[in-house]
Amino acid sequence: MKKITSTELKELFNTEKIVNVIDVREVDEVATGKIPGSIHIPLGLLEFRMHELHKSKENVMVCRSGGRSGRASQFLENQGFKVINMTGGMLAWEGDME
């Protein structure tokens, strides 16, 4: 499984590379803030909403600390998606939030 740090993701936003950020936290967790432009799909709904994601684009998975996003990354990899797990999750995120 590919991994990225929160700092590397923040730097990636400064490039022209388009990356989809998928937040797999629960609704109450996302209410405290999420990475700007990220798509919220709770982990429990990922199997039913993966059709909303593009297999050809990089999808960075994010959760609170990195565990759930790791499980989401493994699941999506098995389905043929390009995924990267953000280590440390939102606990490590020091960028803007919406």
RAGI-V373495 format. One record per run of one state. SS is the DSSP state (H for helix, E for strand, - for the rest). FROM is the first residue (numbers start at 1). LEN is the number of residues. Records with the same first field share a line. If there is no record, write none. Layout:
BEGIN
SS->FROM-LEN ; FROM-LEN
END
This chain:
BEGIN
-->1-1 ; 5-1 ; 14-6 ; 24-3 ; 31-8 ; 41-2 ; 53-5 ; 63-4 ; 79-3 ; 87-2 ; 93-6
E->2-3 ; 20-4 ; 39-2 ; 58-5 ; 82-5
H->6-8 ; 27-4 ; 43-10 ; 67-12 ; 89-4
END
